[in-house]
Amino acid sequence: DVKVTQSSRYLVKRTGEKVFLECVQDMDHENMFWYRQDPGLGLRLIYFSYDVKMKEKGDIPEGYSVSREKKERFSLILESASTNQTSMYLCASSLLLSGTEQYFGPGTRLTVT
Amino acid sequence: GDSVTQMEGPVTLSEEAFLTINCTYTATGYPSLFWYVQYPGEGLQLLLKATKADDKGSNKGFEATYRKETTSFHLEKGSVQVSDSAVYFCALRNTGNQFYFGTGTSLTVIP
């Protein structure tokens, strides 16, 4: 079974802190994604990566950066956390192969106070 | 641009009722279509998928048929159970390797 793991299920940080969210997948997937999920807004894509050291901005990249140094690991960084970044963060991965689905991690619920 | 529109919720049904959640899409070419389910406090799980027109995806009693002519992929189940209570997301993957999601439909099944 494909497994996507995220470093924390719950995280509480203070405004202005630098926050790292880690995601690891074990199925050699080329694509990796970071979304945030907010009530009434569905999933919004923050960044994605289709290869090591490659990244593409999604719909809402402002205030975030990412790092992909190894194929299996995709990190989301909040350079200076703000209260409006309180959300559920979901990581996903997929094969590059057309028609294949994404696999999601369990999510990290981040609260910024 | 490409997009997915799904039925607004929340939906509340009695156990054993028939379920339909509507989903329509906009995309060029022939996208692949998916239904995901999200249980409380968890990530999304793939429920079913279809990769070409007229394909029917099915899993756990749920079904959806890829209708190119109506650009739809409606989710159905003949008899829902309390354990089906969750949020359901319709999604597509286009030929450009991009994924698009609907906003989700919350389903509550009452005994």
Interface residues (C-beta under 8 A of the other chain):
Chain A: V4 N31 F33 G40 L41 G42 L43 L45 Y50 L90 A92 S94 L96 S98 G99 T100 E101 Q102 Y103 F104 G105 P106 G107
Chain B: S32 F34 Y36 G41 E42 G43 L44 Q45 L46 K49 T51 F89 A91 R93 T95 N97 F99 F101 G102 T103 G104
